[in-house]
Amino acid sequence: MKRVTAIDITRGLVMVIMALDHVRDLLHTPALTQNPTDLATTTPAIFMTRWITHLCAPTFVFLSGTSAYLSLKKQHATAETNKSARSFLLKRGLVLILLELTVINFAFWFDIRFQSLMLQVIYAIGGGLVILSIVSKLPAKQVGLIGLVIVFGHNILQLVPTFTNPAAKLLWALFFRTDFFPVSPTFALLVAYPLIPWLGIMLVGYACGQLMERPMEQRKPLLLRIGVGALALFVLLRFLNIYGDPAPWAPQKSGLFTFLSFINVTKYPPSLLYDLLMLGLMLVFLSAIDGANNRFTRWLTVYGKVPMFYYILHWYLVHLSMIGMSLLQGYSLADLPSGPLNFGRPAGAGVSLELVYVVWLGLVVLLYPLCKWYGKYKAAHAEIGWLRYV
C-alpha cells in the first residue's frame, strides 16, 4: 500500500508545535509558578501558546492507531503475516513503555538517580499498542465502536470517588485518572496520561485507517465532513455545559476571555470535549493537506517520518537549552536544583515569551537536518531491525 503522506505531514506539524510547549515549560519565566490556562492569571498570548499544543498528543495517539491499521492491512496476505504484524505491535508497545521509563524520563529531569517518574504520551501510545495487538483481531468497525464508547463515556468515571487504598489508587491512575504520588522525599510518580481515555482515541484512529485506504478524492471530503461534524458537536455540547468536560465554561471579564473559557477544555485526562475539538481540527487539517505537495508540506514530512527520533532528541535539546540559559544568566551548575519532579531550573532563571519563540524556532531548524539524515538512513537500512522502533 502506498504511504499516505498526509499522515506524515500532519504528524510533522504537531511535532513542530509540540516543541513550543516544552520550550515554554522549561524556559519561560512564569512557567514554574503560573498555570498558562488559568484565566485569572494568564494572558491571551500565554494561553494560546499552551492551548495550540493541545493538538499534539491526541493527533499522535490517533495517527498511531491509523498507522497500525495501515501496517496490518499491508501485511494481510496470510494468517502468518497477520500474527507477525500483531507481534510487532506488541513489541513496539513494550519498547515504547521501556523508553518512557528510561531514556525519555532521563530527558525530562536529567537526574541519574531517577527521583522522578512521569508517565506521558509515550506510555499511553505504548500501552495502547499492546492492547491494540490483541483487539485488532476484531473487525475495524468493532474496534472503532469500542473506541467511541470510551471517548464518549469515560467522563462518567469522574463520578467515581478517589480511592484511599494506595494500590487501588495507583491502579486507577494507570488506567483512568491523572494522579500524583509523592512516594517518598526522594521519589515521586506522576501518571499524567492514564491509559484508557487515550486508548479510546487510538482505537478510533485505527478504525479511521479504513478511510485512508480510499482514493484521495473520496477520503478528503469524508475527513472534512467528520472533522466539521466533531467541531459542531463540540460547540453544541460545550454550549449546553452539562456533560463532556469537568470544567464548565463561564462568562469572563471580556468577550475574548469568555471565548478562551469556552475553548479551555480538559486534557488530563482528555475529556470528550477535548477530543471533539482537537480531533475535529486535526481531521479538517488532514483533509486540507491531503494530496498537497509544496515546500512547506515536504518540510513537515521530514519530521513526520521519524516521530520517535524527533521526540527523544528534542527533549534533550530543550533541556540542554534550559541549562545553557541558566548558565548565561549567571547561575552555576551547583545552583541547579534537584529532587522529585524538578526540571533543574533555578527559581530566578527564565526568559520572555518572545525569546521562547526564538529558541523554539532555532531548535526546530536545528532538528531538520538531523531528522532528514535519520529518515534517509532508516529507509536505506531496512534490514536493521531495531530501527523500526525508533
C-alpha positions as CSV (number, residue, x, y, z in Angstrom):
1,M,0.0,0.0,0.0
2,K,1.3,3.4,-1.0
3,R,2.4,5.6,2.0
4,V,-0.2,8.3,2.9
5,T,1.9,11.4,3.0
6,A,-0.9,13.4,4.6
7,I,-0.3,11.4,7.8
8,D,3.4,12.3,7.8
9,I,2.6,16.0,7.1
10,T,0.0,16.2,9.9
11,R,2.3,14.4,12.4
12,G,5.2,16.7,11.4
13,L,3.1,19.8,12.1
14,V,2.1,18.7,15.6
15,M,5.7,17.6,16.3
16,V,6.9,21.1,15.5
17,I,4.1,22.6,17.6
18,M,4.9,20.2,20.5
19,A,8.4,21.6,20.9
20,L,7.0,25.0,21.6
21,D,5.2,23.8,24.7
22,H,8.3,22.1,26.1
23,V,10.4,25.1,25.5
24,R,7.8,27.2,27.3
25,D,7.7,24.7,30.1
26,L,11.4,24.8,30.8
27,L,12.4,28.3,29.7
28,H,9.5,30.8,30.2
29,T,9.9,32.9,33.3
30,P,6.4,32.4,34.8
31,A,6.2,28.7,33.8
32,L,7.4,27.5,37.2
33,T,4.5,29.2,39.1
34,Q,1.8,30.1,36.6
35,N,-0.8,27.8,35.0
36,P,-1.0,29.1,31.4
37,T,-4.7,28.2,31.1
38,D,-5.7,29.7,34.4
39,L,-7.9,32.6,33.2
40,A,-7.4,34.5,36.5
41,T,-3.7,34.9,35.9
42,T,-2.8,34.2,32.3
43,T,-2.7,36.4,29.2
44,P,-4.2,35.6,25.8
45,A,-0.7,35.1,24.3
46,I,0.4,32.7,27.1
47,F,-3.0,30.9,27.0
48,M,-2.9,30.4,23.2
49,T,0.8,29.3,23.3
50,R,-0.2,26.5,25.6
51,W,-3.6,25.8,24.1
52,I,-2.4,25.3,20.5
53,T,-0.2,22.5,21.7
54,H,-3.2,20.6,22.9
55,L,-3.4,19.4,19.3
56,C,-0.3,17.3,19.7
57,A,-1.0,14.4,22.0
58,P,-4.4,13.4,20.5
59,T,-3.0,13.6,17.0
60,F,0.0,11.4,17.9
61,V,-2.3,8.8,19.5
62,F,-5.0,8.9,16.8
63,L,-2.4,8.6,14.0
64,S,-0.6,5.8,15.8
65,G,-3.8,3.9,15.6
66,T,-4.3,4.8,11.9
67,S,-0.7,3.8,11.1
68,A,-1.2,0.5,12.9
69,Y,-4.2,-0.3,10.8
70,L,-2.4,0.5,7.5
71,S,0.6,-1.5,8.6
72,L,-1.6,-4.6,9.4
73,K,-3.6,-4.2,6.2
74,K,-0.4,-4.1,4.2
75,Q,0.6,-7.5,5.6
76,H,-2.8,-9.2,5.5
77,A,-1.7,-11.8,2.9
78,T,-1.7,-14.8,5.3
79,A,-2.5,-15.8,8.8
80,E,1.2,-16.0,9.5
81,T,1.8,-12.4,8.4
82,N,-1.2,-11.2,10.5
83,K,0.4,-12.9,13.5
84,S,3.8,-11.3,12.7
85,A,2.3,-7.8,12.3
86,R,0.4,-8.1,15.6
87,S,3.5,-9.4,17.3
88,F,5.3,-6.3,16.1
89,L,2.6,-4.0,17.6
90,L,3.0,-5.8,20.9
91,K,6.8,-5.5,20.9
92,R,6.7,-1.9,19.7
93,G,4.3,-1.0,22.5
94,L,6.6,-2.6,25.1
95,V,9.6,-0.9,23.7
96,L,7.8,2.5,23.9
97,I,6.9,1.9,27.5
98,L,10.6,1.0,28.3
99,L,11.8,4.1,26.5
100,E,9.3,6.2,28.5
101,L,10.7,4.8,31.8
102,T,14.3,5.2,30.9
103,V,15.6,7.4,28.0
104,I,12.7,9.8,27.9
105,N,12.3,10.2,31.7
106,F,16.0,11.0,31.9
107,A,15.5,13.6,29.3
108,F,12.7,15.2,31.4
109,W,14.8,15.5,34.6
110,F,18.5,14.9,33.8
111,D,18.6,13.0,37.1
112,I,20.7,9.9,37.1
113,R,19.1,8.9,40.4
114,F,15.7,8.8,38.8
115,Q,13.9,10.5,41.6
116,S,11.0,11.3,39.3
117,L,8.9,9.2,37.1
118,M,6.3,10.7,34.8
119,L,4.1,8.6,32.5
120,Q,3.2,10.7,29.5
121,V,2.1,10.3,25.9
122,I,4.7,7.6,25.0
123,Y,3.4,5.5,27.9
124,A,-0.2,5.9,26.6
125,I,0.8,5.1,23.0
126,G,2.9,2.1,24.1
127,G,0.1,0.7,26.3
128,G,-2.4,1.4,23.6
129,L,-0.4,-0.6,21.0
130,V,-0.1,-3.5,23.4
131,I,-3.9,-3.6,23.8
132,L,-4.4,-3.0,20.0
133,S,-2.2,-6.0,19.2
134,I,-5.0,-8.0,20.8
135,V,-8.2,-6.2,19.8
136,S,-7.0,-5.8,16.2
137,K,-8.2,-9.4,15.6
138,L,-11.7,-7.8,15.6
139,P,-13.1,-6.1,12.5
140,A,-12.0,-2.5,12.3
141,K,-15.6,-1.2,12.7
142,Q,-15.9,-3.1,16.0
143,V,-12.6,-1.7,17.2
144,G,-13.8,1.8,16.3
145,L,-17.0,1.3,18.2
146,I,-15.2,0.3,21.3
147,G,-13.1,3.4,20.9
148,L,-16.2,5.6,20.5
149,V,-17.7,4.1,23.7
150,I,-14.6,5.0,25.6
151,V,-14.3,8.5,24.1
152,F,-18.0,9.4,24.8
153,G,-18.4,7.5,28.1
154,H,-15.2,7.8,30.1
155,N,-16.2,11.2,31.6
156,I,-18.8,9.3,33.6
157,L,-15.9,7.9,35.6
158,Q,-15.4,11.4,37.1
159,L,-18.2,10.3,39.5
160,V,-16.0,7.5,41.0
161,P,-14.7,8.8,44.3
162,T,-10.9,8.9,45.0
163,F,-9.6,5.7,46.4
164,T,-7.9,5.7,49.8
165,N,-6.1,2.3,49.3
166,P,-2.7,3.2,47.8
167,A,-2.7,0.1,45.4
168,A,-6.2,0.8,44.2
169,K,-5.4,4.4,43.7
170,L,-2.3,3.7,41.7
171,L,-4.1,1.1,39.5
172,W,-7.0,3.5,38.9
173,A,-4.5,6.2,37.9
174,L,-2.6,4.0,35.5
175,F,-5.8,3.3,33.6
176,F,-8.3,6.0,34.2
177,R,-7.4,9.2,36.1
178,T,-4.4,11.5,36.2
179,D,-2.8,11.5,39.7
180,F,0.3,12.4,41.6
181,F,2.1,10.0,44.1
182,P,4.8,11.5,46.4
183,V,6.1,8.1,47.3
184,S,9.0,9.4,49.4
185,P,11.1,12.6,49.9
186,T,13.4,11.2,47.2
187,F,10.9,9.7,44.7
188,A,7.6,10.8,43.1
189,L,5.4,9.4,40.4
190,L,3.1,11.4,38.1
191,V,0.6,9.5,36.0
192,A,-0.2,12.3,33.5
193,Y,-1.6,10.1,30.8
194,P,-3.9,7.3,32.1
195,L,-4.2,4.6,29.5
196,I,-7.9,4.0,28.8
197,P,-9.0,7.6,27.8
198,W,-6.1,7.8,25.3
199,L,-6.8,4.2,24.2
200,G,-10.2,5.3,23.0
201,I,-8.6,7.9,20.7
202,M,-6.2,5.3,19.3
203,L,-9.0,2.8,18.6
204,V,-11.0,5.4,16.7
205,G,-7.8,6.3,14.8
206,Y,-7.4,2.6,14.0
207,A,-10.9,2.4,12.5
208,C,-10.3,5.6,10.6
209,G,-7.5,3.7,8.8
210,Q,-10.2,2.3,6.6
211,L,-10.9,5.9,5.3
212,M,-7.2,6.3,4.5
213,E,-7.4,3.3,2.2
214,R,-9.8,5.1,-0.1
215,P,-8.7,7.1,-3.1
216,M,-7.8,10.7,-2.1
217,E,-10.7,12.2,-3.9
218,Q,-13.1,10.1,-1.8
219,R,-11.4,10.4,1.6
220,K,-10.8,14.2,1.5
221,P,-14.5,15.2,1.7
222,L,-15.2,12.4,4.2
223,L,-12.4,13.5,6.5
224,L,-13.7,17.1,6.2
225,R,-17.3,16.2,7.0
226,I,-16.2,14.1,10.0
227,G,-14.0,16.9,11.3
228,V,-16.6,19.6,10.9
229,G,-19.2,17.3,12.5
230,A,-16.9,16.8,15.5
231,L,-16.4,20.5,15.8
232,A,-20.2,21.2,15.6
233,L,-20.9,18.6,18.2
234,F,-18.2,20.2,20.4
235,V,-19.9,23.6,20.1
236,L,-23.3,22.1,20.9
237,L,-22.2,20.1,24.0
238,R,-19.9,22.9,25.2
239,F,-22.8,25.5,24.9
240,L,-25.1,23.2,26.9
241,N,-22.4,22.9,29.7
242,I,-23.9,19.7,31.0
243,Y,-21.6,16.8,30.0
244,G,-18.3,16.2,28.4
245,D,-15.8,18.2,30.5
246,P,-15.3,18.5,34.2
247,A,-14.5,22.3,33.9
248,P,-17.6,24.2,32.5
249,W,-17.1,27.4,30.7
250,A,-18.4,30.7,32.2
251,P,-18.7,34.4,31.2
252,Q,-15.4,36.2,32.0
253,K,-14.2,39.8,32.3
254,S,-14.3,40.3,28.5
255,G,-15.6,38.7,25.3
256,L,-12.1,37.4,24.5
257,F,-11.7,35.7,27.9
258,T,-15.2,34.3,27.6
259,F,-14.1,32.7,24.3
260,L,-11.0,31.4,26.0
261,S,-13.1,29.9,28.7
262,F,-15.3,28.2,26.1
263,I,-12.3,26.5,24.4
264,N,-10.5,25.8,27.7
265,V,-11.1,22.1,27.7
266,T,-9.5,19.4,30.0
267,K,-6.5,17.4,28.8
268,Y,-5.7,15.4,32.0
269,P,-7.3,13.0,31.3
270,P,-8.7,14.0,27.9
271,S,-12.4,14.9,28.2
272,L,-14.9,14.2,25.5
273,L,-15.0,17.9,24.5
274,Y,-11.2,18.0,24.3
275,D,-11.3,15.0,22.0
276,L,-14.0,16.5,19.8
277,L,-12.3,19.9,19.5
278,M,-8.7,18.7,18.9
279,L,-9.5,15.7,16.7
280,G,-12.0,17.8,14.8
281,L,-9.3,20.4,14.0
282,M,-6.9,17.6,13.1
283,L,-9.3,16.0,10.7
284,V,-10.0,19.3,9.0
285,F,-6.3,19.9,8.6
286,L,-5.7,16.3,7.4
287,S,-8.3,16.8,4.7
288,A,-6.9,20.2,3.7
289,I,-3.4,19.0,3.1
290,D,-4.2,15.5,1.7
291,G,-2.5,15.5,-1.7
292,A,-0.6,18.7,-1.2
293,N,3.0,18.8,-2.4
294,N,4.9,22.0,-1.8
295,R,7.9,23.2,0.1
296,F,6.0,23.5,3.4
297,T,4.5,20.1,3.3
298,R,7.7,18.5,2.2
299,W,9.5,20.2,5.2
300,L,6.9,18.9,7.6
301,T,7.2,15.4,6.1
302,V,10.8,15.2,7.1
303,Y,9.8,15.5,10.8
304,G,6.7,13.3,10.4
305,K,8.6,10.3,9.1
306,V,10.8,10.0,12.2
307,P,8.5,10.9,15.1
308,M,10.2,8.9,17.9
309,F,13.7,10.1,16.8
310,Y,12.5,13.7,16.9
311,Y,10.6,13.3,20.2
312,I,13.6,11.9,22.1
313,L,16.1,14.3,20.6
314,H,14.0,17.4,21.0
315,W,13.6,16.8,24.7
316,Y,17.4,16.5,25.3
317,L,17.9,19.7,23.2
318,V,15.2,21.6,25.2
319,H,16.7,20.5,28.5
320,L,20.2,21.5,27.4
321,S,18.8,24.9,26.3
322,M,17.4,25.4,29.8
323,I,20.8,24.6,31.4
324,G,22.5,26.9,28.9
325,M,20.0,29.7,29.6
326,S,20.7,29.3,33.4
327,L,24.4,29.5,32.9
328,L,24.2,32.5,30.7
329,Q,22.1,34.2,33.3
330,G,24.8,33.9,35.9
331,Y,23.9,30.6,37.7
332,S,26.3,27.7,38.1
333,L,25.7,24.0,37.7
334,A,25.7,23.9,41.5
335,D,22.7,26.2,41.5
336,L,20.6,23.9,39.5
337,P,18.1,22.3,42.0
338,S,17.3,18.6,42.0
339,G,14.6,16.4,43.5
340,P,11.3,14.8,42.6
341,L,9.6,16.5,39.6
342,N,12.2,19.2,39.4
343,F,13.5,20.1,35.9
344,G,16.6,21.6,37.5
345,R,15.9,25.3,36.7
346,P,16.8,27.9,39.3
347,A,13.8,29.8,40.5
348,G,15.1,33.1,39.2
349,A,16.1,31.9,35.7
350,G,13.9,32.3,32.7
351,V,13.2,34.3,29.5
352,S,10.3,36.2,28.0
353,L,7.6,34.6,25.8
354,E,9.2,36.3,22.8
355,L,12.5,34.6,23.4
356,V,10.7,31.3,24.0
357,Y,9.5,31.5,20.4
358,V,13.0,32.4,19.2
359,V,14.6,29.4,21.0
360,W,11.7,27.1,19.7
361,L,12.3,28.1,16.1
362,G,16.0,27.6,16.5
363,L,15.6,24.1,17.9
364,V,13.2,23.1,15.1
365,V,15.6,24.4,12.5
366,L,18.5,22.5,14.2
367,L,16.5,19.3,14.2
368,Y,15.7,19.4,10.5
369,P,19.0,18.2,9.0
370,L,19.2,15.5,11.8
371,C,15.7,14.2,11.0
372,K,16.4,14.3,7.3
373,W,19.6,12.3,7.7
374,Y,18.0,9.8,10.0
375,G,15.0,9.4,7.7
376,K,17.2,8.5,4.8
377,Y,19.4,6.2,6.9
378,K,16.3,4.4,8.2
379,A,14.9,4.0,4.7
380,A,18.2,2.7,3.3
381,H,18.8,0.2,6.1
382,A,15.5,-1.7,6.4
383,E,17.5,-4.8,7.4
384,I,18.4,-3.2,10.7
385,G,15.5,-4.4,12.9
386,W,15.8,-2.0,15.8
387,L,15.4,1.0,13.5
388,R,11.7,0.1,13.2
389,Y,11.2,1.0,16.9
390,V,12.8,4.5,16.8
